[in-house]
Amino acid sequence: MINKSFLFTILLICSFFNISNIFADQNDPRLDILFLNVKDSQNEVASSIYIASIWRIWSETNNQNSQQLYDLGNQLLKQRKYEQSLAIFTDLINKEPNFAEGWNKRATLHFLMGNFNESIQDINKTLTLEPRHFGALDGLGQIQFKLNNFYESIQTYEKLLTIVPHSSSAKKMLEIMNAQFI
């Protein structure tokens, strides 16, 4: 178990010296305390501050060229240039196979393109690299729901809620699916 005060000290040092990029991606030690803060939050609004920080860290790489690929892939995704974005994220994954958010972004693209099997494969890789990746879990739950695999989707959303207890979207999905069984 990682000592909370040690992690807090790292956060303070990084903030004081403005060295937030000294660590990056899912291996960043700042994540442990952020996830603890998400769990300890009193409500969804309070946890959203920590969740935003988690997303920011997940979106960082320690390699400038890889960061440029990641940023370009996101820009193309926002412009709905899915094929081009997919090629960029595939290139990024080939260069940075241990960068969980690269896999997650490609999983998102596959989902948007209706390639559910490919999306699930990329989600599984994301979760291997970062088991707490609530975004990947949400995507997996959505795919399972679309495929009428309600039991698996319920399990996925229940797991997501162990990581982000105040997620109203996960709670809503569970309500919808539980209604399917009644």
N, CA, C and O of each residue as an XYZ file, in Angstrom:
728
protein
N       0.843     -1.187      0.000
C       0.000      0.000      0.000
C       0.878      1.237      0.000
O       1.833      1.321      0.772
N       0.579      2.160     -0.822
C       1.356      3.395     -0.921
C       0.901      4.362      0.157
O      -0.294      4.546      0.389
N       1.869      4.969      0.807
C       1.618      5.919      1.871
C       1.000      7.195      1.299
O       1.566      7.813      0.398
N      -0.170      7.590      1.827
C      -0.875      8.782      1.339
C      -0.044     10.052      1.505
O      -0.032     10.906      0.618
N       0.643     10.180      2.628
C       1.419     11.404      2.856
C       2.606     11.486      1.899
O       2.986     12.579      1.477
N       3.195     10.341      1.552
C       4.284     10.325      0.577
C       3.791     10.818     -0.778
O       4.444     11.644     -1.415
N       2.650     10.317     -1.214
C       2.091     10.737     -2.498
C       1.700     12.203     -2.472
O       1.892     12.921     -3.453
N       1.154     12.646     -1.357
C       0.795     14.059     -1.238
C       2.044     14.929     -1.349
O       2.018     15.982     -1.987
N       3.130     14.491     -0.730
C       4.401     15.225     -0.810
C       4.882     15.308     -2.257
O       5.344     16.362     -2.692
N       4.781     14.223     -2.998
C       5.167     14.230     -4.418
C       4.316     15.235     -5.184
O       4.834     16.003     -5.995
N       3.007     15.228     -4.925
C       2.122     16.182     -5.598
C       2.515     17.619     -5.293
O       2.550     18.466     -6.186
N       2.807     17.885     -4.039
C       3.201     19.241     -3.655
C       4.499     19.660     -4.326
O       4.608     20.780     -4.826
N       5.472     18.780     -4.340
C       6.758     19.095     -4.971
C       6.567     19.351     -6.455
O       7.101     20.319     -6.996
N       5.809     18.486     -7.116
C       5.554     18.666     -8.554
C       4.846     19.983     -8.818
O       5.176     20.688     -9.771
N       3.882     20.316     -7.984
C       3.155     21.574     -8.161
C       4.053     22.776     -7.907
O       4.028     23.748     -8.662
N       4.853     22.706     -6.834
C       5.701     23.825     -6.468
C       6.732     24.131     -7.552
O       6.967     25.293     -7.885
N       7.332     23.104     -8.088
C       8.367     23.288     -9.105
C       7.819     23.237    -10.521
O       8.576     23.294    -11.491
N       6.481     23.128    -10.639
C       5.836     23.070    -11.946
C       6.460     21.989    -12.831
O       6.821     22.235    -13.981
N       6.574     20.805    -12.270
C       7.160     19.690    -13.009
C       6.129     18.571    -13.166
O       6.419     17.399    -12.928
N       4.942     18.955    -13.565
C       3.862     17.971    -13.670
C       4.135     16.913    -14.728
O       3.556     15.828    -14.672
N       5.002     17.204    -15.688
C       5.290     16.226    -16.733
C       6.458     15.315    -16.401
O       6.860     14.504    -17.236
N       7.023     15.432    -15.175
C       8.128     14.563    -14.815
C       7.659     13.102    -14.843
O       8.427     12.198    -15.174
N       6.406     12.892    -14.496
C       5.767     11.593    -14.606
C       4.643     11.745    -15.611
O       4.136     12.846    -15.822
N       4.265     10.677    -16.213
C       3.152     10.752    -17.157
C       2.519      9.377    -17.307
O       3.069      8.370    -16.860
N       1.392      9.355    -17.924
C       0.585      8.188    -18.261
C       0.101      7.440    -17.032
O       0.101      7.977    -15.924
N      -0.310      6.195    -17.235
C      -0.935      5.412    -16.171
C       0.044      4.984    -15.078
O      -0.375      4.432    -14.062
N       1.322      5.227    -15.268
C       2.320      4.857    -14.263
C       2.671      6.005    -13.323
O       3.508      5.845    -12.434
N       2.054      7.129    -13.508
C       2.334      8.315    -12.716
C       1.935      8.068    -11.262
O       0.789      7.701    -11.004
N       2.857      8.260    -10.295
C       2.524      7.997     -8.892
C       1.461      8.939     -8.325
O       0.871      8.632     -7.289
N       1.205     10.070     -8.970
C       0.163     10.976     -8.497
C      -1.223     10.341     -8.602
O      -2.146     10.732     -7.887
N      -1.364      9.371     -9.485
C      -2.679      8.765     -9.709
C      -3.230      8.074     -8.467
O      -4.435      8.116     -8.217
N      -2.365      7.445     -7.695
C      -2.858      6.699     -6.528
C      -3.630      7.603     -5.573
O      -4.719      7.240     -5.128
N      -3.095      8.749     -5.259
C      -3.806      9.647     -4.342
C      -5.042     10.252     -5.000
O      -6.052     10.485     -4.336
N      -4.963     10.503     -6.298
C      -6.143     11.034     -6.996
C      -7.285     10.017     -6.955
O      -8.436     10.387     -6.725
N      -6.974      8.742     -7.177
C      -8.014      7.718     -7.104
C      -8.566      7.583     -5.684
O      -9.764      7.368     -5.503
N      -7.707      7.706     -4.689
C      -8.196      7.695     -3.303
C      -9.133      8.875     -3.053
O     -10.157      8.731     -2.385
N      -8.778     10.033     -3.589
C      -9.622     11.214     -3.419
C     -10.964     11.054     -4.137
O     -11.989     11.527     -3.645
N     -10.963     10.396     -5.287
C     -12.229     10.134     -5.991
C     -13.128      9.276     -5.103
O     -14.315      9.562     -4.950
N     -12.559      8.234     -4.524
C     -13.345      7.350     -3.646
C     -13.833      8.057     -2.397
O     -14.944      7.811     -1.928
N     -12.999      8.939     -1.859
C     -13.339      9.634     -0.612
C     -14.237     10.848     -0.824
O     -14.723     11.428      0.146
N     -14.462     11.237     -2.062
C     -15.292     12.416     -2.347
C     -16.714     12.194     -1.869
O     -17.209     11.068     -1.831
N     -17.356     13.289     -1.505
C     -18.713     13.226     -0.975
C     -19.781     13.143     -2.062
O     -20.897     12.687     -1.812
N     -19.429     13.591     -3.280
C     -20.414     13.586     -4.362
C     -19.699     13.657     -5.708
O     -18.475     13.764     -5.780
N     -20.488     13.596     -6.755
C     -19.926     13.573     -8.110
C     -19.215     14.877     -8.468
O     -18.187     14.854     -9.145
N     -19.743     15.992     -8.028
C     -19.106     17.283     -8.318
C     -17.722     17.339     -7.682
O     -16.756     17.750     -8.324
N     -17.627     16.930     -6.434
C     -16.332     16.943     -5.741
C     -15.341     16.003     -6.408
O     -14.164     16.339     -6.543
N     -15.797     14.837     -6.823
C     -14.877     13.881     -7.448
C     -14.473     14.306     -8.853
O     -13.442     13.860     -9.357
N     -15.257     15.148     -9.487
C     -14.957     15.543    -10.875
C     -13.630     16.297    -10.991
O     -12.978     16.233    -12.033
N     -13.229     16.999     -9.955
C     -11.945     17.706     -9.964
C     -10.808     16.699    -10.066
O      -9.871     16.894    -10.840
N     -10.885     15.634     -9.296
C      -9.843     14.605     -9.303
C      -9.890     13.809    -10.607
O      -8.850     13.438    -11.151
N     -11.085     13.551    -11.098
C     -11.233     12.817    -12.351
C     -10.606     13.592    -13.508
O      -9.950     13.003    -14.367
N     -10.804     14.902    -13.534
C     -10.188     15.728    -14.576
C      -8.663     15.643    -14.505
O      -7.996     15.593    -15.538
N      -8.118     15.626    -13.308
C      -6.665     15.499    -13.146
C      -6.172     14.136    -13.622
O      -5.107     14.029    -14.230
N      -6.949     13.103    -13.342
C      -6.595     11.755    -13.793
C      -6.553     11.722    -15.318
O      -5.599     11.208    -15.902
N      -7.586     12.268    -15.964
C      -7.611     12.283    -17.429
C      -6.406     13.036    -17.990
O      -5.802     12.614    -18.976
N      -6.063     14.155    -17.349
C      -4.927     14.949    -17.821
C      -3.638     14.134    -17.748
O      -2.848     14.126    -18.692
N      -3.433     13.454    -16.634
C      -2.222     12.638    -16.472
C      -2.220     11.480    -17.463
O      -1.197     11.198    -18.086
N      -3.358     10.811    -17.610
C      -3.434      9.709    -18.568
C      -3.099     10.164    -19.986
O      -2.604      9.377    -20.793
N      -3.366     11.416    -20.284
C      -3.178     11.948    -21.638
C      -1.771     12.464    -21.889
O      -1.494     12.991    -22.967
N      -0.888     12.324    -20.929
C       0.483     12.788    -21.072
C       1.408     11.624    -21.403
O       1.242     10.513    -20.899
N       2.381     11.904    -22.257
C       3.446     10.933    -22.502
C       4.765     11.593    -22.137
O       4.846     12.815    -22.010
N       5.780     10.787    -21.971
C       7.112     11.314    -21.669
C       7.936     11.524    -22.937
O       9.131     11.811    -22.861
N       7.309     11.384    -24.083
C       8.006     11.506    -25.354
C       7.302     12.579    -26.193
O       6.105     12.474    -26.463
N       8.036     13.592    -26.595
C       7.433     14.719    -27.319
C       6.807     14.290    -28.646
O       5.726     14.762    -28.999
N       7.469     13.405    -29.378
C       6.906     12.939    -30.654
C       5.617     12.154    -30.443
O       4.658     12.301    -31.200
N       5.605     11.322    -29.411
C       4.395     10.559    -29.097
C       3.274     11.489    -28.652
O       2.112     11.277    -29.000
N       3.618     12.515    -27.887
C       2.614     13.480    -27.445
C       2.007     14.200    -28.643
O       0.802     14.451    -28.671
N       2.826     14.530    -29.623
C       2.316     15.189    -30.834
C       1.371     14.267    -31.599
O       0.345     14.714    -32.110
N       1.713     12.986    -31.678
C       0.812     12.019    -32.326
C      -0.507     11.933    -31.564
O      -1.583     11.954    -32.163
N      -0.415     11.838    -30.252
C      -1.616     11.747    -29.421
C      -2.506     12.970    -29.627
O      -3.715     12.842    -29.817
N      -1.906     14.144    -29.589
C      -2.668     15.384    -29.753
C      -3.283     15.467    -31.149
O      -4.426     15.902    -31.291
N      -2.551     15.061    -32.171
C      -3.076     15.064    -33.541
C      -4.230     14.071    -33.669
O      -5.254     14.381    -34.277
N      -4.067     12.891    -33.102
C      -5.137     11.893    -33.139
C      -6.409     12.413    -32.496
O      -7.505     12.187    -33.010
N      -6.269     13.113    -31.368
C      -7.430     13.708    -30.699
C      -8.071     14.795    -31.543
O      -9.295     14.889    -31.624
N      -7.242     15.611    -32.170
C      -7.764     16.686    -33.019
C      -8.571     16.092    -34.182
O      -9.657     16.577    -34.499
N      -8.044     15.062    -34.802
C      -8.754     14.407    -35.904
C     -10.035     13.732    -35.408
O     -11.050     13.728    -36.104
N      -9.981     13.166    -34.211
C     -11.170     12.551    -33.622
C     -12.264     13.594    -33.422
O     -13.423     13.351    -33.757
N     -11.904     14.748    -32.882
C     -12.882     15.818    -32.666
C     -13.473     16.312    -33.988
O     -14.625     16.745    -34.035
N     -12.680     16.245    -35.060
C     -13.150     16.661    -36.382
C     -13.900     15.536    -37.095
O     -14.320     15.691    -38.242
N     -14.063     14.414    -36.414
C     -14.751     13.228    -36.945
C     -14.062     12.644    -38.173
O     -14.706     12.059    -39.045
N     -12.782     12.808    -38.224
C     -11.964     12.195    -39.271
C     -11.438     10.877    -38.705
O     -10.257     10.728    -38.390
N     -12.370      9.927    -38.590
C     -12.104      8.706    -37.852
C     -11.003      7.850    -38.467
O     -10.136      7.358    -37.746
N     -11.020      7.666    -39.765
C     -10.001      6.821    -40.417
C      -8.608      7.394    -40.197
O      -7.669      6.658    -39.894
N      -8.476      8.716    -40.351
C      -7.169      9.350    -40.152
C      -6.744      9.254    -38.689
O      -5.584      8.975    -38.388
N      -7.679      9.483    -37.796
C      -7.380      9.402    -36.373
C      -6.990      7.978    -35.983
O      -6.067      7.774    -35.195
N      -7.694      7.003    -36.538
C      -7.389      5.603    -36.274
C      -5.964      5.273    -36.697
O      -5.249      4.573    -35.978
N      -5.547      5.771    -37.858
C      -4.179      5.529    -38.340
C      -3.157      6.161    -37.390
O      -2.116      5.567    -37.109
N      -3.454      7.347    -36.906
C      -2.541      8.035    -35.988
C      -2.420      7.266    -34.675
O      -1.314      7.049    -34.181
N      -3.567      6.850    -34.105
C      -3.507      6.124    -32.834
C      -2.869      4.746    -32.992
O      -2.224      4.256    -32.065
N      -3.040      4.118    -34.149
C      -2.358      2.851    -34.409
C      -0.852      3.073    -34.454
O      -0.090      2.284    -33.895
N      -0.423      4.137    -35.112
C       0.993      4.484    -35.150
C       1.516      4.753    -33.733
O       2.597      4.291    -33.366
N       0.750      5.494    -32.950
C       1.135      5.793    -31.578
C       1.285      4.504    -30.761
O       2.260      4.342    -30.027
N       0.328      3.602    -30.890
C       0.370      2.334    -30.154
C       1.595      1.519    -30.562
O       2.230      0.884    -29.720
N       1.923      1.536    -31.844
C       3.109      0.809    -32.304
C       4.384      1.391    -31.699
O       5.331      0.660    -31.409
N       4.401      2.705    -31.510
C       5.574      3.370    -30.931
C       5.581      3.317    -29.406
O       6.643      3.249    -28.788
N       4.405      3.348    -28.808
C       4.259      3.375    -27.346
C       3.262      2.303    -26.898
O       2.164      2.633    -26.448
N       3.631      1.025    -27.015
C       2.661     -0.042    -26.713
C       2.220     -0.104    -25.253
O       1.242     -0.782    -24.938
N       2.915      0.580    -24.368
C       2.533      0.568    -22.949
C       1.811      1.837    -22.520
O       1.669      2.093    -21.324
N       1.360      2.621    -23.467
C       0.637      3.861    -23.189
C      -0.861      3.545    -23.235
O      -1.458      3.467    -24.309
N      -1.450      3.365    -22.063
C      -2.842      2.906    -21.966
C      -3.819      3.818    -22.687
O      -4.751      3.333    -23.329
N      -3.628      5.129    -22.594
C      -4.598      6.041    -23.194
C      -4.564      5.984    -24.715
O      -5.569      6.278    -25.363
N      -3.432      5.613    -25.293
C      -3.398      5.396    -26.739
C      -4.338      4.263    -27.143
O      -5.079      4.376    -28.119
N      -4.298      3.183    -26.388
C      -5.199      2.060    -26.635
C      -6.652      2.468    -26.409
O      -7.537      2.091    -27.176
N      -6.890      3.245    -25.346
C      -8.251      3.657    -25.044
C      -8.820      4.547    -26.150
O      -9.985      4.405    -26.522
N      -8.009      5.456    -26.673
C      -8.493      6.325    -27.756
C      -8.817      5.511    -28.994
O      -9.819      5.761    -29.664
N      -7.968      4.532    -29.301
C      -8.260      3.698    -30.467
C      -9.514      2.862    -30.221
O     -10.291      2.622    -31.145
N      -9.713      2.420    -28.986
C     -10.938      1.688    -28.635
C     -12.158      2.574    -28.858
O     -13.182      2.117    -29.365
N     -12.043      3.844    -28.478
C     -13.138      4.801    -28.679
C     -13.452      4.953    -30.161
O     -14.615      4.961    -30.563
N     -12.417      5.071    -30.958
C     -12.624      5.189    -32.415
C     -13.324      3.956    -32.971
O     -14.282      4.069    -33.735
N     -12.839      2.776    -32.582
C     -13.490      1.547    -33.050
C     -14.956      1.524    -32.636
O     -15.816      1.116    -33.416
N     -15.244      1.956    -31.419
C     -16.628      2.016    -30.948
C     -17.449      2.937    -31.843
O     -18.529      2.565    -32.303
N     -16.936      4.132    -32.088
C     -17.657      5.108    -32.916
C     -17.866      4.605    -34.344
O     -18.841      4.967    -35.003
N     -16.952      3.777    -34.809
C     -17.037      3.232    -36.160
C     -17.857      1.943    -36.214
O     -18.050      1.366    -37.284
N     -18.340      1.494    -35.044
C     -19.151      0.276    -34.988
C     -18.341     -1.000    -34.980
O     -18.901     -2.081    -35.158
N     -17.043     -0.907    -34.780
C     -16.162     -2.079    -34.737
C     -16.046     -2.559    -33.291
O     -15.018     -2.358    -32.643
N     -17.097     -3.188    -32.797
C     -17.161     -3.516    -31.384
C     -16.113     -4.537    -30.957
O     -15.529     -4.400    -29.882
N     -15.862     -5.558    -31.774
C     -14.859     -6.556    -31.390
C     -13.477     -5.940    -31.267
O     -12.742     -6.237    -30.325
N     -13.119     -5.079    -32.217
C     -11.820     -4.405    -32.155
C     -11.762     -3.466    -30.949
O     -10.725     -3.348    -30.296
N     -12.873     -2.805    -30.662
C     -12.931     -1.915    -29.513
C     -12.715     -2.702    -28.225
O     -11.961     -2.269    -27.353
N     -13.361     -3.837    -28.099
C     -13.203     -4.672    -26.903
C     -11.750     -5.119    -26.750
O     -11.220     -5.130    -25.639
N     -11.109     -5.484    -27.848
C      -9.697     -5.888    -27.773
C      -8.831     -4.753    -27.238
O      -7.969     -4.966    -26.386
N      -9.067     -3.545    -27.746
C      -8.280     -2.402    -27.286
C      -8.624     -2.015    -25.846
O      -7.750     -1.586    -25.092
N      -9.876     -2.163    -25.469
C     -10.275     -1.911    -24.081
C      -9.567     -2.889    -23.156
O      -9.067     -2.504    -22.099
N      -9.527     -4.149    -23.555
C      -8.855     -5.147    -22.717
C      -7.373     -4.814    -22.536
O      -6.825     -4.996    -21.449
N      -6.730     -4.330    -23.588
C      -5.331     -3.920    -23.468
C      -5.210     -2.704    -22.547
O      -4.300     -2.639    -21.719
N      -6.119     -1.749    -22.689
C      -6.131     -0.576    -21.808
C      -6.236     -1.018    -20.360
O      -5.485     -0.544    -19.507
N      -7.161     -1.924    -20.078
C      -7.384     -2.369    -18.701
C      -6.244     -3.231    -18.169
O      -6.027     -3.290    -16.959
N      -5.526     -3.887    -19.045
C      -4.327     -4.611    -18.618
C      -3.271     -3.623    -18.140
O      -2.597     -3.852    -17.136
N      -3.137     -2.521    -18.875
C      -2.145     -1.502    -18.529
C      -2.596     -0.619    -17.364
O      -1.773     -0.194    -16.553
N      -3.904     -0.342    -17.277
C      -4.457      0.514    -16.224
C      -5.817     -0.043    -15.803
O      -6.848      0.358    -16.342
N      -5.818     -0.980    -14.824
C      -7.064     -1.628    -14.412
C      -8.114     -0.670    -13.849
O      -9.292     -1.022    -13.783
N      -7.709      0.527    -13.447
C      -8.641      1.508    -12.894
C      -9.212      2.427    -13.967
O      -9.866      3.416    -13.635
N      -8.988      2.131    -15.227
C      -9.402      3.040    -16.305
C     -10.928      3.029    -16.436
O     -11.509      2.208    -17.144
N     -11.547      3.966    -15.731
C     -13.013      4.047    -15.696
C     -13.588      4.389    -17.062
O     -14.714      3.990    -17.360
N     -12.865      5.104    -17.891
C     -13.335      5.406    -19.250
C     -13.434      4.150    -20.097
O     -14.403      3.959    -20.831
N     -12.426      3.296    -19.990
C     -12.433      2.032    -20.723
C     -13.552      1.128    -20.214
O     -14.225      0.456    -20.996
N     -13.744      1.118    -18.892
C     -14.829      0.309    -18.329
C     -16.186      0.806    -18.814
O     -17.064      0.004    -19.134
N     -16.359      2.119    -18.870
C     -17.622      2.670    -19.363
C     -17.846      2.259    -20.821
O     -18.949      1.865    -21.197
N     -16.807      2.353    -21.624
C     -16.928      1.933    -23.023
C     -17.286      0.461    -23.145
O     -18.137      0.082    -23.950
N     -16.631     -0.362    -22.340
C     -16.924     -1.797    -22.355
C     -18.370     -2.054    -21.937
O     -19.067     -2.862    -22.551
N     -18.810     -1.366    -20.896
C     -20.201     -1.526    -20.452
C     -21.194     -1.121    -21.528
O     -22.226     -1.771    -21.698
N     -20.894     -0.055    -22.254
C     -21.770      0.389    -23.337
C     -21.830     -0.640    -24.466
O     -22.902     -0.923    -25.002
N     -20.679     -1.191    -24.817
C     -20.658     -2.210    -25.878
C     -21.456     -3.431    -25.435
O     -22.280     -3.947    -26.191
N     -21.213     -3.891    -24.217
C     -21.946     -5.058    -23.715
C     -23.451     -4.798    -23.727
O     -24.237     -5.684    -24.062
N     -23.844     -3.584    -23.363
C     -25.254     -3.214    -23.384
C     -25.800     -3.269    -24.812
O     -26.866     -3.836    -25.048
N     -25.068     -2.677    -25.766
C     -25.506     -2.672    -27.168
C     -25.630     -4.087    -27.729
O     -26.456     -4.347    -28.604
N     -24.802     -4.998    -27.216
C     -24.837     -6.391    -27.678
C     -25.819     -7.241    -26.865
O     -25.854     -8.464    -26.998
N     -26.621     -6.570    -26.016
C     -27.607     -7.239    -25.159
C     -26.988     -8.220    -24.175
O     -27.638     -9.174    -23.747
N     -25.743     -7.986    -23.819
C     -25.077     -8.777    -22.786
C     -25.241     -8.036    -21.460
O     -24.285     -7.493    -20.906
N     -26.477     -8.032    -20.970
C     -26.809     -7.207    -19.813
C     -26.081     -7.644    -18.548
O     -25.633     -6.801    -17.771
N     -25.959     -8.941    -18.334
C     -25.285     -9.418    -17.129
C     -23.837     -8.922    -17.093
O     -23.378     -8.416    -16.069
N     -23.117     -9.068    -18.214
C     -21.732     -8.606    -18.291
C     -21.648     -7.087    -18.141
O     -20.737     -6.567    -17.497
N     -22.605     -6.386    -18.740
C     -22.622     -4.933    -18.636
C     -22.848     -4.497    -17.187
O     -22.200     -3.567    -16.708
N     -23.753     -5.159    -16.506
C     -24.003     -4.850    -15.097
C     -22.729     -5.057    -14.280
O     -22.373     -4.213    -13.457
N     -22.050     -6.167    -14.504
C     -20.802     -6.431    -13.780
C     -19.759     -5.345    -14.063
O     -19.043     -4.912    -13.160
N     -19.684     -4.918    -15.303
C     -18.712     -3.889    -15.674
C     -19.030     -2.574    -14.983
O     -18.132     -1.927    -14.445
N     -20.301     -2.168    -14.991
C     -20.677     -0.908    -14.342
C     -20.532     -0.994    -12.823
O     -20.200      0.000    -12.177
N     -20.776     -2.160    -12.256
C     -20.552     -2.315    -10.815
C     -19.062     -2.167    -10.489
O     -18.700     -1.577     -9.471
N     -18.209     -2.702    -11.350
C     -16.763     -2.538    -11.162
C     -16.379     -1.068    -11.296
O     -15.570     -0.564    -10.516
N     -16.951     -0.382    -12.276
C     -16.680      1.044    -12.456
C     -17.043      1.816    -11.192
O     -16.317      2.722    -10.784
N     -18.158      1.461    -10.579
C     -18.598      2.161     -9.366
C     -17.694      1.892     -8.160
O     -17.700      2.671     -7.207
N     -16.922      0.814     -8.185
C     -15.943      0.615     -7.107
C     -14.778      1.588     -7.263
O     -14.072      1.874     -6.296
N     -14.577      2.093     -8.473
C     -13.493      3.039     -8.753
C     -13.993      4.476     -8.643
O     -13.327      5.332     -8.062
N     -15.174      4.731     -9.208
C     -15.789      6.066     -9.196
C     -17.197      5.917     -8.600
O     -18.181      5.822     -9.333
N     -17.280      5.897     -7.267
C     -18.553      5.592     -6.597
C     -19.705      6.544     -6.895
O     -20.865      6.155     -6.758
N     -19.423      7.765     -7.293
C     -20.489      8.749     -7.505
C     -20.849      8.944     -8.977
O     -21.494      9.931     -9.327
N     -20.444      8.023     -9.831
C     -20.725      8.169    -11.256
C     -22.225      8.039    -11.531
O     -22.789      6.946    -11.469
N     -22.858      9.170    -11.834
C     -24.303      9.140    -12.100
C     -24.600      8.401    -13.399
O     -25.645      7.759    -13.512
N     -23.708      8.475    -14.377
C     -23.957      7.773    -15.644
C     -23.902      6.259    -15.440
O     -24.709      5.530    -16.018
N     -22.959      5.777    -14.625
C     -22.898      4.337    -14.345
C     -24.125      3.887    -13.569
O     -24.678      2.818    -13.832
N     -24.549      4.706    -12.612
C     -25.753      4.370    -11.839
C     -26.987      4.330    -12.741
O     -27.848      3.463    -12.589
N     -27.066      5.270    -13.675
C     -28.201      5.312    -14.614
C     -28.205      4.072    -15.505
O     -29.255      3.474    -15.740
N     -27.029      3.691    -15.997
C     -26.957      2.480    -16.829
C     -27.388      1.248    -16.034
O     -28.076      0.376    -16.564
N     -26.989      1.177    -14.777
C     -27.408      0.044    -13.944
C     -28.916      0.032    -13.745
O     -29.533     -1.033    -13.761
N     -29.509      1.194    -13.560
C     -30.974      1.289    -13.438
C     -31.647      0.749    -14.702
O     -32.585     -0.045    -14.629
N     -31.159      1.187    -15.843
C     -31.734      0.760    -17.128
C     -31.632     -0.752    -17.276
O     -32.597     -1.416    -17.655
N     -30.442     -1.292    -16.971
C     -30.247     -2.734    -17.160
C     -31.007     -3.561    -16.140
O     -31.543     -4.620    -16.465
N     -31.053     -3.081    -14.916
C     -31.847     -3.816    -13.921
C     -33.315     -3.849    -14.310
O     -34.009     -4.819    -14.006
N     -33.801     -2.809    -14.977
C     -35.175     -2.792    -15.471
C     -35.371     -3.849    -16.563
O     -36.479     -4.355    -16.738
N     -34.309     -4.186    -17.295
C     -34.400     -5.196    -18.346
C     -34.676     -6.591    -17.764
O     -35.265     -7.439    -18.435
N     -34.255     -6.821    -16.534
C     -34.387     -8.134    -15.928
C     -35.666     -8.270    -15.113
O     -36.020     -9.377    -14.707
N     -36.366     -7.164    -14.868
C     -37.575     -7.234    -14.025
C     -38.792     -7.454    -14.872
O     -39.903     -7.540    -14.347
